[in-house]
Amino acid sequence: MLEKQITKKIKSYLNSLEGVFVWKTHGNQFSCPGVPDIIGTFKGRLIAVEVKRPGKVPTKLQQAFIDKLNATGAISFVATCVEDVEKELSI
């Protein structure tokens, strides 16, 4: 499955949950390098999901961004499927 398809499934799943609102980010000259693919809110907290195909890992820049978000109280992680999201959010 392509990363684009995984992202669409995760985004759709998250937006189906009560208390969640997320959107897909798009890298361009105005965005921050390393910003995760999906950003939004989960029960009043920032959520950021870096989507990867199974077996792939985030770049050093992406991982640093995830780590900085988590250090400030956000919920940020890498996901390869909807089940990863369920696990990270303990749903």
Phi and psi in radians as a Rosetta constraint file:
Dihedral C 1 N 2 CA 2 C 2 CIRCULARHARMONIC -1.295 0.35
Dihedral N 2 CA 2 C 2 N 3 CIRCULARHARMONIC 2.662 0.35
Dihedral C 2 N 3 CA 3 C 3 CIRCULARHARMONIC -0.997 0.35
Dihedral N 3 CA 3 C 3 N 4 CIRCULARHARMONIC -0.655 0.35
Dihedral C 3 N 4 CA 4 C 4 CIRCULARHARMONIC -1.041 0.35
Dihedral N 4 CA 4 C 4 N 5 CIRCULARHARMONIC -0.707 0.35
Dihedral C 4 N 5 CA 5 C 5 CIRCULARHARMONIC -1.218 0.35
Dihedral N 5 CA 5 C 5 N 6 CIRCULARHARMONIC -0.698 0.35
Dihedral C 5 N 6 CA 6 C 6 CIRCULARHARMONIC -1.109 0.35
Dihedral N 6 CA 6 C 6 N 7 CIRCULARHARMONIC -0.780 0.35
Dihedral C 6 N 7 CA 7 C 7 CIRCULARHARMONIC -1.018 0.35
Dihedral N 7 CA 7 C 7 N 8 CIRCULARHARMONIC -0.791 0.35
Dihedral C 7 N 8 CA 8 C 8 CIRCULARHARMONIC -1.068 0.35
Dihedral N 8 CA 8 C 8 N 9 CIRCULARHARMONIC -0.749 0.35
Dihedral C 8 N 9 CA 9 C 9 CIRCULARHARMONIC -1.144 0.35
Dihedral N 9 CA 9 C 9 N 10 CIRCULARHARMONIC -0.766 0.35
Dihedral C 9 N 10 CA 10 C 10 CIRCULARHARMONIC -1.138 0.35
Dihedral N 10 CA 10 C 10 N 11 CIRCULARHARMONIC -0.792 0.35
Dihedral C 10 N 11 CA 11 C 11 CIRCULARHARMONIC -1.062 0.35
Dihedral N 11 CA 11 C 11 N 12 CIRCULARHARMONIC -0.786 0.35
Dihedral C 11 N 12 CA 12 C 12 CIRCULARHARMONIC -1.078 0.35
Dihedral N 12 CA 12 C 12 N 13 CIRCULARHARMONIC -0.779 0.35
Dihedral C 12 N 13 CA 13 C 13 CIRCULARHARMONIC -1.045 0.35
Dihedral N 13 CA 13 C 13 N 14 CIRCULARHARMONIC -0.868 0.35
Dihedral C 13 N 14 CA 14 C 14 CIRCULARHARMONIC -1.068 0.35
Dihedral N 14 CA 14 C 14 N 15 CIRCULARHARMONIC -0.751 0.35
Dihedral C 14 N 15 CA 15 C 15 CIRCULARHARMONIC -1.216 0.35
Dihedral N 15 CA 15 C 15 N 16 CIRCULARHARMONIC -0.251 0.35
Dihedral C 15 N 16 CA 16 C 16 CIRCULARHARMONIC -1.435 0.35
Dihedral N 16 CA 16 C 16 N 17 CIRCULARHARMONIC -0.237 0.35
Dihedral C 16 N 17 CA 17 C 17 CIRCULARHARMONIC -1.458 0.35
Dihedral N 17 CA 17 C 17 N 18 CIRCULARHARMONIC 2.536 0.35
Dihedral C 17 N 18 CA 18 C 18 CIRCULARHARMONIC -1.231 0.35
Dihedral N 18 CA 18 C 18 N 19 CIRCULARHARMONIC 2.414 0.35
Dihedral C 18 N 19 CA 19 C 19 CIRCULARHARMONIC 1.414 0.35
Dihedral N 19 CA 19 C 19 N 20 CIRCULARHARMONIC 0.247 0.35
Dihedral C 19 N 20 CA 20 C 20 CIRCULARHARMONIC -2.213 0.35
Dihedral N 20 CA 20 C 20 N 21 CIRCULARHARMONIC 2.415 0.35
Dihedral C 20 N 21 CA 21 C 21 CIRCULARHARMONIC -2.497 0.35
Dihedral N 21 CA 21 C 21 N 22 CIRCULARHARMONIC 2.088 0.35
Dihedral C 21 N 22 CA 22 C 22 CIRCULARHARMONIC -2.348 0.35
Dihedral N 22 CA 22 C 22 N 23 CIRCULARHARMONIC 2.836 0.35
Dihedral C 22 N 23 CA 23 C 23 CIRCULARHARMONIC -2.558 0.35
Dihedral N 23 CA 23 C 23 N 24 CIRCULARHARMONIC 2.804 0.35
Dihedral C 23 N 24 CA 24 C 24 CIRCULARHARMONIC -1.505 0.35
Dihedral N 24 CA 24 C 24 N 25 CIRCULARHARMONIC 2.301 0.35
Dihedral C 24 N 25 CA 25 C 25 CIRCULARHARMONIC -1.570 0.35
Dihedral N 25 CA 25 C 25 N 26 CIRCULARHARMONIC 2.730 0.35
Dihedral C 25 N 26 CA 26 C 26 CIRCULARHARMONIC -2.290 0.35
Dihedral N 26 CA 26 C 26 N 27 CIRCULARHARMONIC 2.095 0.35
Dihedral C 26 N 27 CA 27 C 27 CIRCULARHARMONIC -1.200 0.35
Dihedral N 27 CA 27 C 27 N 28 CIRCULARHARMONIC 2.283 0.35
Dihedral C 27 N 28 CA 28 C 28 CIRCULARHARMONIC -2.734 0.35
Dihedral N 28 CA 28 C 28 N 29 CIRCULARHARMONIC -3.027 0.35
Dihedral C 28 N 29 CA 29 C 29 CIRCULARHARMONIC -1.152 0.35
Dihedral N 29 CA 29 C 29 N 30 CIRCULARHARMONIC -0.233 0.35
Dihedral C 29 N 30 CA 30 C 30 CIRCULARHARMONIC -1.731 0.35
Dihedral N 30 CA 30 C 30 N 31 CIRCULARHARMONIC -0.134 0.35
Dihedral C 30 N 31 CA 31 C 31 CIRCULARHARMONIC -1.633 0.35
Dihedral N 31 CA 31 C 31 N 32 CIRCULARHARMONIC 2.900 0.35
Dihedral C 31 N 32 CA 32 C 32 CIRCULARHARMONIC -1.449 0.35
Dihedral N 32 CA 32 C 32 N 33 CIRCULARHARMONIC 2.315 0.35
Dihedral C 32 N 33 CA 33 C 33 CIRCULARHARMONIC -1.078 0.35
Dihedral N 33 CA 33 C 33 N 34 CIRCULARHARMONIC 2.346 0.35
Dihedral C 33 N 34 CA 34 C 34 CIRCULARHARMONIC 1.558 0.35
Dihedral N 34 CA 34 C 34 N 35 CIRCULARHARMONIC -0.057 0.35
Dihedral C 34 N 35 CA 35 C 35 CIRCULARHARMONIC -1.066 0.35
Dihedral N 35 CA 35 C 35 N 36 CIRCULARHARMONIC 2.372 0.35
Dihedral C 35 N 36 CA 36 C 36 CIRCULARHARMONIC -1.073 0.35
Dihedral N 36 CA 36 C 36 N 37 CIRCULARHARMONIC 2.825 0.35
Dihedral C 36 N 37 CA 37 C 37 CIRCULARHARMONIC -1.201 0.35
Dihedral N 37 CA 37 C 37 N 38 CIRCULARHARMONIC -0.617 0.35
Dihedral C 37 N 38 CA 38 C 38 CIRCULARHARMONIC -2.154 0.35
Dihedral N 38 CA 38 C 38 N 39 CIRCULARHARMONIC 2.252 0.35
Dihedral C 38 N 39 CA 39 C 39 CIRCULARHARMONIC -2.225 0.35
Dihedral N 39 CA 39 C 39 N 40 CIRCULARHARMONIC 2.614 0.35
Dihedral C 39 N 40 CA 40 C 40 CIRCULARHARMONIC 3.002 0.35
Dihedral N 40 CA 40 C 40 N 41 CIRCULARHARMONIC -2.678 0.35
Dihedral C 40 N 41 CA 41 C 41 CIRCULARHARMONIC -2.209 0.35
Dihedral N 41 CA 41 C 41 N 42 CIRCULARHARMONIC 2.563 0.35
Dihedral C 41 N 42 CA 42 C 42 CIRCULARHARMONIC -2.381 0.35
Dihedral N 42 CA 42 C 42 N 43 CIRCULARHARMONIC 1.888 0.35
Dihedral C 42 N 43 CA 43 C 43 CIRCULARHARMONIC 0.887 0.35
Dihedral N 43 CA 43 C 43 N 44 CIRCULARHARMONIC 0.755 0.35
Dihedral C 43 N 44 CA 44 C 44 CIRCULARHARMONIC 1.494 0.35
Dihedral N 44 CA 44 C 44 N 45 CIRCULARHARMONIC 0.010 0.35
Dihedral C 44 N 45 CA 45 C 45 CIRCULARHARMONIC -1.973 0.35
Dihedral N 45 CA 45 C 45 N 46 CIRCULARHARMONIC 2.617 0.35
Dihedral C 45 N 46 CA 46 C 46 CIRCULARHARMONIC -1.154 0.35
Dihedral N 46 CA 46 C 46 N 47 CIRCULARHARMONIC 2.360 0.35
Dihedral C 46 N 47 CA 47 C 47 CIRCULARHARMONIC -2.164 0.35
Dihedral N 47 CA 47 C 47 N 48 CIRCULARHARMONIC 2.427 0.35
Dihedral C 47 N 48 CA 48 C 48 CIRCULARHARMONIC -2.463 0.35
Dihedral N 48 CA 48 C 48 N 49 CIRCULARHARMONIC 2.181 0.35
Dihedral C 48 N 49 CA 49 C 49 CIRCULARHARMONIC -2.129 0.35
Dihedral N 49 CA 49 C 49 N 50 CIRCULARHARMONIC 2.126 0.35
Dihedral C 49 N 50 CA 50 C 50 CIRCULARHARMONIC -1.614 0.35
Dihedral N 50 CA 50 C 50 N 51 CIRCULARHARMONIC 2.037 0.35
Dihedral C 50 N 51 CA 51 C 51 CIRCULARHARMONIC -1.627 0.35
Dihedral N 51 CA 51 C 51 N 52 CIRCULARHARMONIC 2.315 0.35
Dihedral C 51 N 52 CA 52 C 52 CIRCULARHARMONIC -2.365 0.35
Dihedral N 52 CA 52 C 52 N 53 CIRCULARHARMONIC 2.674 0.35
Dihedral C 52 N 53 CA 53 C 53 CIRCULARHARMONIC -1.247 0.35
Dihedral N 53 CA 53 C 53 N 54 CIRCULARHARMONIC 2.635 0.35
Dihedral C 53 N 54 CA 54 C 54 CIRCULARHARMONIC -0.918 0.35
Dihedral N 54 CA 54 C 54 N 55 CIRCULARHARMONIC 2.347 0.35
Dihedral C 54 N 55 CA 55 C 55 CIRCULARHARMONIC 1.566 0.35
Dihedral N 55 CA 55 C 55 N 56 CIRCULARHARMONIC -0.199 0.35
Dihedral C 55 N 56 CA 56 C 56 CIRCULARHARMONIC -1.646 0.35
Dihedral N 56 CA 56 C 56 N 57 CIRCULARHARMONIC 2.687 0.35
Dihedral C 56 N 57 CA 57 C 57 CIRCULARHARMONIC -2.190 0.35
Dihedral N 57 CA 57 C 57 N 58 CIRCULARHARMONIC 2.732 0.35
Dihedral C 57 N 58 CA 58 C 58 CIRCULARHARMONIC -1.195 0.35
Dihedral N 58 CA 58 C 58 N 59 CIRCULARHARMONIC 2.705 0.35
Dihedral C 58 N 59 CA 59 C 59 CIRCULARHARMONIC -1.209 0.35
Dihedral N 59 CA 59 C 59 N 60 CIRCULARHARMONIC 2.913 0.35
Dihedral C 59 N 60 CA 60 C 60 CIRCULARHARMONIC -1.026 0.35
Dihedral N 60 CA 60 C 60 N 61 CIRCULARHARMONIC -0.697 0.35
Dihedral C 60 N 61 CA 61 C 61 CIRCULARHARMONIC -1.134 0.35
Dihedral N 61 CA 61 C 61 N 62 CIRCULARHARMONIC -0.769 0.35
Dihedral C 61 N 62 CA 62 C 62 CIRCULARHARMONIC -1.105 0.35
Dihedral N 62 CA 62 C 62 N 63 CIRCULARHARMONIC -0.770 0.35
Dihedral C 62 N 63 CA 63 C 63 CIRCULARHARMONIC -1.129 0.35
Dihedral N 63 CA 63 C 63 N 64 CIRCULARHARMONIC -0.671 0.35
Dihedral C 63 N 64 CA 64 C 64 CIRCULARHARMONIC -1.096 0.35
Dihedral N 64 CA 64 C 64 N 65 CIRCULARHARMONIC -0.694 0.35
Dihedral C 64 N 65 CA 65 C 65 CIRCULARHARMONIC -1.122 0.35
Dihedral N 65 CA 65 C 65 N 66 CIRCULARHARMONIC -0.791 0.35
Dihedral C 65 N 66 CA 66 C 66 CIRCULARHARMONIC -1.030 0.35
Dihedral N 66 CA 66 C 66 N 67 CIRCULARHARMONIC -0.802 0.35
Dihedral C 66 N 67 CA 67 C 67 CIRCULARHARMONIC -1.084 0.35
Dihedral N 67 CA 67 C 67 N 68 CIRCULARHARMONIC -0.722 0.35
Dihedral C 67 N 68 CA 68 C 68 CIRCULARHARMONIC -1.128 0.35
Dihedral N 68 CA 68 C 68 N 69 CIRCULARHARMONIC -0.731 0.35
Dihedral C 68 N 69 CA 69 C 69 CIRCULARHARMONIC -1.075 0.35
Dihedral N 69 CA 69 C 69 N 70 CIRCULARHARMONIC -0.829 0.35
Dihedral C 69 N 70 CA 70 C 70 CIRCULARHARMONIC -1.091 0.35
Dihedral N 70 CA 70 C 70 N 71 CIRCULARHARMONIC -0.617 0.35
Dihedral C 70 N 71 CA 71 C 71 CIRCULARHARMONIC -1.156 0.35
Dihedral N 71 CA 71 C 71 N 72 CIRCULARHARMONIC -0.366 0.35
Dihedral C 71 N 72 CA 72 C 72 CIRCULARHARMONIC -1.797 0.35
Dihedral N 72 CA 72 C 72 N 73 CIRCULARHARMONIC 0.171 0.35
Dihedral C 72 N 73 CA 73 C 73 CIRCULARHARMONIC 1.757 0.35
Dihedral N 73 CA 73 C 73 N 74 CIRCULARHARMONIC 0.030 0.35
Dihedral C 73 N 74 CA 74 C 74 CIRCULARHARMONIC -1.354 0.35
Dihedral N 74 CA 74 C 74 N 75 CIRCULARHARMONIC 2.940 0.35
Dihedral C 74 N 75 CA 75 C 75 CIRCULARHARMONIC -1.904 0.35
Dihedral N 75 CA 75 C 75 N 76 CIRCULARHARMONIC 1.862 0.35
Dihedral C 75 N 76 CA 76 C 76 CIRCULARHARMONIC -2.372 0.35
Dihedral N 76 CA 76 C 76 N 77 CIRCULARHARMONIC 2.381 0.35
Dihedral C 76 N 77 CA 77 C 77 CIRCULARHARMONIC -2.849 0.35
Dihedral N 77 CA 77 C 77 N 78 CIRCULARHARMONIC 3.000 0.35
Dihedral C 77 N 78 CA 78 C 78 CIRCULARHARMONIC -1.742 0.35
Dihedral N 78 CA 78 C 78 N 79 CIRCULARHARMONIC 2.410 0.35
Dihedral C 78 N 79 CA 79 C 79 CIRCULARHARMONIC -2.358 0.35
Dihedral N 79 CA 79 C 79 N 80 CIRCULARHARMONIC 2.469 0.35
Dihedral C 79 N 80 CA 80 C 80 CIRCULARHARMONIC -1.950 0.35
Dihedral N 80 CA 80 C 80 N 81 CIRCULARHARMONIC -0.101 0.35
Dihedral C 80 N 81 CA 81 C 81 CIRCULARHARMONIC -2.887 0.35
Dihedral N 81 CA 81 C 81 N 82 CIRCULARHARMONIC 2.973 0.35
Dihedral C 81 N 82 CA 82 C 82 CIRCULARHARMONIC -1.052 0.35
Dihedral N 82 CA 82 C 82 N 83 CIRCULARHARMONIC -0.639 0.35
Dihedral C 82 N 83 CA 83 C 83 CIRCULARHARMONIC -1.084 0.35
Dihedral N 83 CA 83 C 83 N 84 CIRCULARHARMONIC -0.596 0.35
Dihedral C 83 N 84 CA 84 C 84 CIRCULARHARMONIC -1.083 0.35
Dihedral N 84 CA 84 C 84 N 85 CIRCULARHARMONIC -0.705 0.35
Dihedral C 84 N 85 CA 85 C 85 CIRCULARHARMONIC -1.154 0.35
Dihedral N 85 CA 85 C 85 N 86 CIRCULARHARMONIC -0.802 0.35
Dihedral C 85 N 86 CA 86 C 86 CIRCULARHARMONIC -0.997 0.35
Dihedral N 86 CA 86 C 86 N 87 CIRCULARHARMONIC -0.748 0.35
Dihedral C 86 N 87 CA 87 C 87 CIRCULARHARMONIC -1.131 0.35
Dihedral N 87 CA 87 C 87 N 88 CIRCULARHARMONIC -0.842 0.35
Dihedral C 87 N 88 CA 88 C 88 CIRCULARHARMONIC -1.110 0.35
Dihedral N 88 CA 88 C 88 N 89 CIRCULARHARMONIC -0.598 0.35
Dihedral C 88 N 89 CA 89 C 89 CIRCULARHARMONIC -1.637 0.35
Dihedral N 89 CA 89 C 89 N 90 CIRCULARHARMONIC 0.020 0.35
Dihedral C 89 N 90 CA 90 C 90 CIRCULARHARMONIC 0.945 0.35
Dihedral N 90 CA 90 C 90 N 91 CIRCULARHARMONIC 0.848 0.35
